[in-house]
Amino acid sequence: MKRKNLRWISITLSALLLIGSVLSIAADNNSVIYAAKKRTTKEKKANKLPKKKITKKPVKKITKKPVKKVVKKPVKKTTKKKVIKKSVKKTTKNKAVKKPVKKATKKKVAKKPVKKTNKKKVVKKPVKNTTKKPIKKTITMAEKYPPLVTKDAINIPWGMIISWNDDQGAYDLANCITNRVKLNSYISKCELEYKNSVDVTHGGTYQARIVVDYRDGSTYITDPVTFNVSTADADKYEPTYKTDIYLSHDDVNHILYSNDNVERFVRNNILTNADGYFPNEDAQFNRTKFNIVEKITPGIGYLWDSYHWLQYSNAELDSTTGVHEYCIKIMYPDHSYYITKPIKIHVKPYQSEEYLPILKNELVLKKDQQADENVLKSLFSNANSLPKETSFLLTDGWLDTSVIGKQKIAIKVEYPDGSSYVTPQVAVYVK
């Protein structure tokens, strides 16, 4: 009975073990198989048939199915996805561009705000202002005693010079200052702001400001003052004239012979106005006069005078060869005058300077040939181009052509204008 009980117990235990092994195969195939083999070997003697059937069937089915599915499917899918490296290409392109890095470097190199701050600090404006302020504390005379000018027009006779404290008939600019009496001890000088702002040689209305100089060195420029210059004959009769005159030395010497010659020459050869254009041209007294004066600036250097005309005499003309500049002064019966712009008087050279005779290379004369003027003329290569009536003479007055040989002579060439030229001594051969 004990043996039968042991056999049933072993059978039930083996059955339970087999059921447990089947359930645990899915979790761990290798461990189930191993356990089944160990336990079956111990009980081979009791029951061999059920052990063989149970072990063979599950082993074959379990090993084949999971191995094939697990190995093939994941390997194929993973290899294809890794070869197509799409994400790698995108990341490399974005990193290579680096746009924000370039912009940041350019802006930092400029450093504009740094330069501005340096310049402002170097100037030191407050320091300059502090140094100037204490200097301006003193009030100048120009600030303390400003001049007041008249609002009425000032009448100036034609040609009267406008100046400061001049006793020779000039108009005193200080008369334009209404508070002059109070300022006499402070003012040192008064003058027009611009010298030609009032042209006393042309009648009309002018406005000019006055510069007042004080004794402490300060100045004050007044408001404009109106000046009325009276109209004169010089404004009514304006001359027309030539700007280039050509004269010979004889002409210049003839003009300088007397003042009457100068007036006639100017009226007939320089001025181009019609006869009788100027007032009282032919009168013996109180007539218009014409003179040649030195080159000057119109309106300067001539003083208005009710008793006589200054600068009435003619300038001394230069008779040397060349170009000389002069002005023509026209003096009218009312004591007004007109000074032209500079004209050029061309003094032509002497004929001896303009036509220089040229000797030939070889001077040969025949024996017993008479040495007259024509023979001497033949010794010059340009004799035919010299002015007509040019004469040729021997300086010694003698040339002996009866003797064969070499002789030295000098020839004098006289021109129609009175000039002459004497050649150096040259050799003449008599053959």
C-alpha positions in Angstrom: 0.0 0.0 0.0 2.8 2.3 0.7 4.3 1.8 -2.7 1.0 2.5 -4.4 0.6 5.8 -2.4 4.1 6.9 -3.4 3.4 6.2 -7.0 0.3 8.4 -7.1 2.0 11.2 -5.2 4.8 11.2 -7.7 2.4 11.2 -10.6 0.5 14.2 -9.2 3.7 16.0 -8.5 5.0 15.5 -12.0 1.7 16.6 -13.4 1.9 19.8 -11.4 5.4 20.4 -12.5 4.5 20.0 -16.1 1.6 22.5 -15.8 4.0 25.0 -14.1 6.6 24.6 -16.7 4.1 25.3 -19.5 2.9 28.4 -17.8 6.5 29.7 -17.3 7.7 29.0 -20.8 6.6 32.4 -22.2 8.6 34.2 -19.5 11.8 32.3 -19.7 12.2 29.5 -22.3 15.7 28.4 -21.4 15.0 28.1 -17.6 11.8 26.0 -18.2 13.5 23.6 -20.4 16.4 23.2 -18.0 14.2 22.5 -15.1 12.0 20.0 -16.9 15.1 18.0 -17.9 16.4 17.8 -14.4 13.1 16.7 -12.9 12.4 14.2 -15.6 15.7 12.5 -15.2 15.0 11.7 -11.6 11.7 10.0 -12.4 12.6 8.1 -15.6 12.1 4.9 -13.9 8.6 5.6 -12.7 7.0 6.9 -15.9 8.9 7.5 -19.1 6.1 7.9 -21.7 4.4 11.1 -20.4 7.8 12.9 -19.9 8.8 12.5 -23.5 5.6 13.7 -25.0 5.4 16.8 -22.8 9.0 18.0 -23.4 9.2 17.7 -27.2 6.1 19.5 -28.3 6.5 22.9 -26.5 10.3 23.2 -27.2 9.9 23.0 -30.9 7.1 25.5 -31.1 8.5 28.1 -28.7 12.1 28.3 -30.1 11.2 28.7 -33.8 8.4 31.4 -33.7 9.9 34.1 -31.4 13.4 33.9 -32.9 12.3 34.6 -36.5 10.0 37.4 -35.6 12.3 39.3 -33.3 15.5 39.1 -35.5 14.1 40.0 -38.9 11.6 42.8 -38.3 13.5 45.3 -36.1 16.8 44.9 -38.0 15.4 45.9 -41.4 13.5 48.9 -40.1 16.3 50.4 -38.0 19.0 50.3 -40.8 16.9 52.1 -43.4 16.0 55.0 -41.1 19.6 55.6 -40.0 20.9 55.8 -43.6 18.6 58.7 -44.6 20.2 61.4 -42.3 17.7 64.1 -42.9 18.0 65.7 -39.6 21.8 65.9 -39.8 21.7 68.0 -43.0 19.3 70.6 -41.6 21.4 71.1 -38.5 24.6 71.6 -40.4 23.2 74.3 -42.8 21.8 76.4 -40.0 25.0 76.4 -38.0 27.2 77.4 -41.0 25.3 80.6 -41.8 25.9 82.4 -38.5 24.1 85.7 -39.4 23.8 87.1 -36.0 27.5 86.8 -35.3 28.5 89.1 -38.2 26.1 91.8 -37.3 27.2 91.9 -33.8 30.9 92.3 -34.7 30.3 95.3 -37.1 28.3 97.3 -34.6 30.9 96.9 -31.9 33.8 98.1 -34.1 32.1 101.4 -35.0 32.0 102.6 -31.3 30.2 105.9 -32.2 29.1 106.8 -28.7 32.7 106.5 -27.5 34.0 109.2 -29.9 31.3 111.7 -29.0 31.9 111.4 -25.3 35.7 112.0 -25.8 35.2 115.2 -27.9 32.8 116.8 -25.4 35.1 116.2 -22.5 38.2 117.6 -24.3 36.5 120.9 -25.2 36.0 122.0 -21.6 33.4 124.7 -22.4 32.8 125.8 -18.8 36.5 126.6 -18.4 36.5 129.1 -21.3 33.4 130.8 -20.2 34.8 131.4 -16.7 38.0 133.0 -18.1 36.1 135.4 -20.5 33.5 136.6 -18.0 35.9 138.5 -15.7 37.4 140.4 -18.7 34.1 141.7 -19.8 33.3 143.2 -16.5 34.6 146.6 -17.5 32.3 148.7 -19.6 33.9 150.2 -22.7 33.4 153.8 -23.7 31.5 152.7 -26.8 29.0 151.0 -24.6 28.8 153.8 -22.0 28.7 156.7 -24.5 27.0 155.5 -27.8 26.9 158.0 -30.6 23.5 159.2 -32.0 23.5 160.1 -35.7 21.1 162.5 -37.4 18.1 161.2 -39.3 18.3 164.2 -41.8 20.1 163.9 -45.1 23.5 165.5 -45.3 24.1 167.7 -48.4 27.6 167.4 -49.8 28.9 169.7 -52.6 30.2 167.9 -55.6 33.8 166.8 -55.1 34.0 167.7 -51.4 36.0 165.1 -49.5 34.4 163.5 -46.5 36.9 163.1 -43.6 37.6 163.7 -39.9 38.6 167.1 -38.5 40.1 168.3 -41.8 40.6 172.1 -42.2 41.1 172.1 -46.0 37.5 172.3 -47.1 36.5 168.7 -46.3 33.2 167.7 -44.6 33.7 166.6 -41.0 31.9 163.3 -40.3 31.6 164.3 -36.6 28.9 166.8 -37.7 26.6 163.8 -38.3 26.7 162.9 -34.6 24.0 164.8 -32.7 25.5 164.3 -29.2 29.0 165.2 -30.4 29.5 167.8 -27.7 29.2 165.2 -25.0 31.5 162.8 -26.8 34.3 165.1 -27.8 36.5 164.0 -25.0 36.0 160.3 -25.7 36.0 160.1 -29.5 39.4 159.8 -31.3 38.3 159.4 -34.9 35.3 159.0 -37.2 35.3 157.5 -40.7 33.0 155.9 -43.2 32.6 152.2 -42.9 33.7 151.8 -46.6 35.8 154.5 -48.3 33.8 154.4 -51.6 30.4 154.2 -50.0 29.9 157.9 -50.8 31.3 158.8 -54.3 31.7 162.6 -54.3 32.6 162.6 -58.0 29.1 161.4 -59.0 26.0 163.3 -57.9 23.3 161.2 -56.2 22.0 159.9 -52.9 24.1 157.5 -50.8 23.7 155.7 -47.5 26.7 154.9 -45.4 27.4 153.9 -41.8 30.0 155.7 -39.6 32.7 153.9 -37.6 33.4 155.8 -34.4 36.7 155.1 -32.6 37.0 155.8 -28.9 40.2 156.6 -26.9 40.1 153.3 -25.0 40.3 151.3 -28.3 36.6 150.4 -28.5 34.5 151.1 -31.7 30.9 151.7 -32.5 29.2 151.4 -35.9 26.2 153.8 -36.2 23.0 153.4 -38.2 23.1 154.4 -41.9 23.3 158.1 -42.7 21.9 159.6 -45.9 24.3 161.8 -48.0 23.1 163.8 -51.0 25.9 164.7 -53.4 25.0 167.6 -55.7 24.9 167.0 -59.5 27.5 168.8 -61.6 28.7 169.1 -65.2 30.8 166.0 -64.7 27.6 164.0 -64.3 26.0 165.6 -67.4 28.9 165.3 -69.8 30.5 161.9 -69.7 33.5 161.5 -72.0 34.2 158.6 -74.4 37.8 157.8 -75.2 40.3 155.4 -76.6 42.2 153.1 -74.4 45.4 152.5 -76.5 47.3 155.3 -78.2 50.4 154.8 -80.4 53.0 157.6 -80.6 56.5 158.0 -82.0 59.3 159.6 -80.1 58.8 162.8 -82.2 55.1 162.9 -81.3 55.8 162.7 -77.6 58.4 165.4 -77.8 56.0 167.6 -79.8 53.1 167.1 -77.3 55.3 168.0 -74.4 56.3 171.3 -76.1 53.4 173.2 -74.5 50.1 172.8 -72.5 48.1 173.9 -75.5 49.5 171.1 -77.6 48.5 168.6 -74.9 44.9 169.9 -74.8 44.6 169.7 -78.6 46.1 166.3 -78.7 43.8 164.9 -76.0 40.7 166.4 -77.5 41.5 165.4 -81.1 43.3 162.0 -80.7 42.1 160.5 -77.4 38.5 161.7 -76.8 36.0 160.5 -79.3 33.0 162.8 -78.3 31.7 165.0 -81.1 32.9 168.6 -81.5 31.0 171.0 -79.2 29.9 168.2 -76.8 31.6 169.7 -73.8 30.5 173.1 -72.4 32.4 176.2 -73.5 35.0 174.3 -75.5 35.9 177.3 -77.7 35.6 180.0 -75.0 38.7 181.8 -73.9 37.7 181.8 -70.2 35.7 179.5 -68.0 35.9 176.6 -70.5 36.3 172.9 -70.4 39.9 171.8 -70.1 41.6 168.5 -71.0 44.8 167.3 -69.3 47.0 164.2 -69.1 47.6 163.2 -65.5 49.4 160.4 -63.7 47.6 157.1 -63.2 45.4 157.5 -60.1 42.3 156.1 -58.6 39.2 158.2 -59.6 37.8 160.2 -56.7 40.9 160.0 -54.6 43.7 162.6 -54.3 41.6 165.6 -55.6 40.3 168.1 -53.1 37.2 170.3 -53.8 38.1 174.0 -53.7 35.8 176.9 -54.7 38.7 179.2 -55.6 41.0 177.2 -57.9 41.5 173.8 -59.5 44.1 171.6 -58.1 46.1 169.2 -60.2 45.5 171.2 -63.4 49.1 170.8 -64.8 49.9 168.0 -67.2 52.0 165.0 -66.3 55.5 164.6 -67.8 55.2 162.0 -70.5 57.8 159.3 -70.7 59.4 159.3 -74.1 61.3 156.0 -73.8 60.3 153.1 -75.9 57.5 151.0 -74.3 54.0 151.2 -72.8 53.1 153.9 -70.3 49.8 154.4 -68.5 48.1 157.7 -67.8 44.6 159.1 -67.1 42.7 161.9 -68.8 41.3 164.6 -66.5 38.5 166.7 -67.9 37.8 169.9 -65.9 34.3 171.5 -66.4 33.3 175.2 -66.0 31.6 174.5 -62.6 34.8 173.2 -61.1 33.7 169.6 -61.4 36.0 167.1 -63.1 36.0 163.6 -64.6 39.0 161.3 -64.5 39.0 158.4 -67.0 40.3 155.0 -66.4 43.9 154.4 -67.2 44.8 154.6 -70.9 47.9 153.1 -72.5 50.3 155.2 -74.5 52.5 153.0 -76.6 55.8 154.8 -77.5 57.0 153.1 -80.6 60.7 152.3 -80.8 63.1 154.3 -82.9 63.6 153.0 -86.5 67.2 152.2 -85.6 65.8 149.9 -82.9 63.1 148.4 -85.0 65.1 148.0 -88.2 68.5 146.7 -87.4 70.8 146.5 -90.5 72.7 143.2 -91.1 76.1 143.1 -92.8 76.9 140.3 -95.3 79.4 137.6 -94.4 82.0 138.7 -97.0 82.5 142.3 -97.9 84.3 142.5 -101.3 84.8 145.5 -103.6 86.4 145.7 -107.0 89.5 147.7 -107.5 88.9 151.3 -108.4 85.2 150.9 -107.6 83.8 154.1 -106.3 82.6 153.7 -102.7 79.4 155.7 -103.0 76.1 155.2 -101.0 74.8 152.4 -103.3 78.0 150.5 -103.0 77.8 150.7 -99.2 74.2 149.7 -99.3 75.1 146.5 -101.2 77.2 145.4 -98.2 74.0 144.8 -96.1 71.9 141.7 -96.7 68.5 143.4 -95.6 69.0 146.8 -97.2 65.8 146.5 -99.2 63.7 145.9 -96.1 64.8 149.0 -94.3 62.6 152.2 -94.4 62.7 154.3 -97.5 65.1 157.3 -97.4 67.5 155.4 -95.2 71.1 156.6 -96.0 74.5 154.9 -95.7 77.7 156.8 -95.0 81.3 156.1 -94.0 82.2 157.3 -90.6 85.7 158.3 -91.7 84.5 159.5 -95.0 87.2 157.6 -97.1 87.7 154.2 -98.6 90.7 153.6 -100.9 89.7 151.1 -103.6 92.7 151.7 -105.7 94.8 149.5 -103.4 94.3 145.8 -103.4 94.0 144.3 -100.0 92.2 144.4 -96.7 90.8 147.6 -95.2 88.7 148.3 -92.0 85.8 150.6 -92.1 82.6 151.6 -90.1 79.4 152.4 -91.8 76.7 154.8 -90.4 73.1 154.1 -91.2 70.7 157.1 -90.8 66.9 156.5 -90.6 64.1 158.9 -91.6 63.0 159.5 -88.0 66.4 160.9 -87.2 67.8 157.9 -85.4 71.0 156.3 -86.6 73.1 153.1 -86.3 76.9 152.8 -86.5 78.3 149.4 -87.3 81.5 148.2 -85.6 84.6 148.2 -87.8 84.5 145.5 -90.4 87.0 144.2 -92.9 86.5 145.0 -96.6 88.6 143.3 -99.3 89.5 145.1 -102.5 90.3 142.7 -105.3 
